[in-house]
Amino acid sequence: MNKLKKWIAALIASVMVLCCCTGCDMLAGEGGADVVGGLVDAIVGGGDGGGLGGGTGDIVSSLFDAFLGGNSADYGWGESAYSGGFDNLIGGQTSSASTFSYADVDSIPAGNASGKVTIMAYIIGSNLESENGCATMDIQEMCKAEIGENINLIIEAGGAKRWQNNIMTSGGVGRYRVVGSGMQALEDRGRKSMVEPSEVSDFINYCKTNYPADRYMFIFWDHGGGTLAGFGSDELATGELSLDEISSVFKNSGIKFDFVGFDACLMGTVETAYALNGSADYLIAAEEEEPGYGWHYTGWLKALSKNPQLETEKLGSIIVDDFVASNGRQNVTLSVIDLKKISDVYSKLCELCANGNKEIASGNYSNIAKARKNTKAYGGGQFEQIDIIDFCNKSGLAGADAVVSAVKDAVVYHKTNIGSTNGLAMYFPYDYPSYYKSVKAIMKNIGMDNGKESGFFGNFLSARSGGSSHGASSSPFGSFFRSMDFSGEEWYSADAAATVNPAGFDLTEEGLLALTDVNGGKVLELTDEQWDEIAYADIGVYLDDGEGYIDLGRDNAYGKDANDNIIVDFDGKWVSINGEIAPFTTLAEGTTDDGWYTYGTTKAEFVSAMTGEKKDIDIYIRWDDLHNGGYVMGYRDAAKGDDPAPEGRGMVAFLKGDKFSILGKYYTYEGEYDTELVIGGDITVDAPLKVTYIDLSDYTFNIYAHIRDIYGNDLYTETLKLVP
């Protein structure tokens, strides 16, 4: 029947071409596809809505295949539609589609072909698609798997102003089925918000009704913001899907999913897992931000197509392995989490936090605070989530070993190149207490209302607020003061706040920490008690250009003298990209099995080669023991203040022809912020970017030391002028 339809479609195609050439609009106009579908259906019988030949979208594909040759998918994914993803990637990330070796599918035993699997991919394209074509690349990978008839791969796609292919509808929402190596259009949804729970529910019900199966799997694709900020950023709507909304959708779906996966940042938390407990067997998600191109889909889809009964843990391990392998030099982590074990993890966490309450009441807040600050945090710390095992190992709290054991039991597969990252994160408020109230309500709604969030977090934040009442210092450049008074919050405990007794710091009349002359240099003297209350320290550097100061950023690489005092000095060398000075801020430093690493960001003004759009970006630079010198991992949209939002998807690679100009903050000689200006010349990306240190010792610098204590107070020294 399909061959007959293609033969007839080819004849009609000839008429269509003739109509186009002669001006006839019966078939060449907007309704041509419908006419073709009607003619073919009239001759050989209408489609049944499923499989090849099931609707006008398929008929048009068959027409192209028969008349022009090749595969219909070529006409949606051709170079004219999108050429950025495969050949034009520059820098730390190579194209997974062009160079990546798929999973060893040959080693997967063949299964019973009669088993049916329905995979639901909920793809909110967002700016990841409209600006970088990331969703298009992943859908291409799905098509390259050439899945068999035993796999129903159904996609709902929308939420992007512009799609970088000729199939999805820009500005709208559509549903599609991957058939062989092509796409079948199923339903045009028009303008819908994809961050509404009702839309997710409708998609699940649609798939359950039209594509019933023996196994179900669900994938969320977009930005993620973890427990605090939820999932999803729709360019055509506002808001996001919170964890309690996601939990409600799946509890009411009537389906027990094999896995729910988040091809999104920061969703690998105990709170996400608890929200889905009972609705799925496994969670597949990342503790940290994901690279912009996310999972690699071809290998695991091939494996599942070969064996529809493939165990979920094995399938999950293929997803993890392919994700890590395809994202090369970027920071990556992904876990497969057994949701049957999450109740035990939560129970053990509640016991741990009860012990934490006892420590705070005994005046030992500082021990917990230092452990919290030194624990591996994700999303640059902005999303208030940390690695559970790393915290337990550093906290010294009773019950920590039991939590570690429970987490290891729940995380059945995990890979990473990020230090102190063990597969499962947790929300732990610290730098942004004002968000705790809303997160506390979400946690209550998903059933996490009988333990750690009801008392421990409130007591911890109250103690921190009590210490912050001693106040931060002023700053030598601009104002960095943040109020930490939360005595009006319902979670605040005056008793907990009264348990702290900060060591305190002596300040000058100008409200700064004083520097001391030692052996011809300047140091910041600190007592052992003060060191015990320091969360971190760094050196700030300002370059004098003759009219004011350019802020080069802060560097956590500082020296100490024999008495453990911070040496305030600068060797005149700073980071550069392609020879242009790059103001730089360190974000993280750590060790993995592969050795030491550190990374941070430089802000730039960016012009996309693909779209021509202008925006500010953060360029991520990394140094590690595996590479000789620094390298650019990629870039992402510049952070917009301190307000966490699900904009956290990680870096994407530069494309050939992209342009950027490095930005820096500028201050007057009076220390007042003036403007943000372009430093140096424009950089056009036509080869891998070069990260080097350049010698700036001919300039005059003003430098200072900065510390933040465990109560959130920022303290700054007076400035030290260095002349050539």
Buried (B, 14 or more C-beta within 10 A) or exposed (E): EEEEBBEBBBBBBEBBEEBBEEEEEEBBEEEBBBBBBBBBBEEBEEBEEBBBBBBBBBBBBBBBBBBEEEBBBBBBBEEEBBBBBBEBBBBBBBBBBEEBEBBEBEEBEEBEBEBBBBBBBBBBBBBBBBBBBBBBBBBBBBBBBBBBEBBBBBBBBBBBBBBBBEBBBBBBBBBBBBBBBBBBBBEEBEEBBBBBBEBBBBBBBBBBEBBEBBBBBBBBBBBBBBBBBBBBBBBBBEBBBBBBBBBBBBBEBEBEBBBBBBBBBBBBBBBBBBBBBBBBBBBBBBBBBBBBBBBBBBBBBBBBBBBBBBEBBBBBBBBBBBBBBBBBBBBBBBBBBBBEBBBBBBBBBBBBBBBBBEBBBEEBBBBBBBBBBBBBBBBBBBBBBBBBBBBBBBBEBBBBEBBBBBBBEBBBBBBBBBBBBBBBBBBBBBBBBEBBBEBBEBBBBBBBEEBBBBBBBBBBBBBBBBBBBBBBBBBBBEEBEEEBEBEEBEBBBEEBBEBBEBBBBEBEEEBBBBBEEBEEBBBBBBEEEBBBBBBEBBBBBBBBEEEBBBBBBBBBEBEEEEEEBBBBBBEBEBBBBBEBBBBBBBBBBBEBEEEEBBBBBBBBBBBBBBBEEEBBBBBBBBBBEEEEEBBBBBBBBBBEEEEBBBBBBBBBBBBBBBBBBBBBBBBEEEBEEBEBBBBBEEBBBEEEBEBEEBEBEEBBBBBBBBBBBBBBBBBBBBBBEBEE
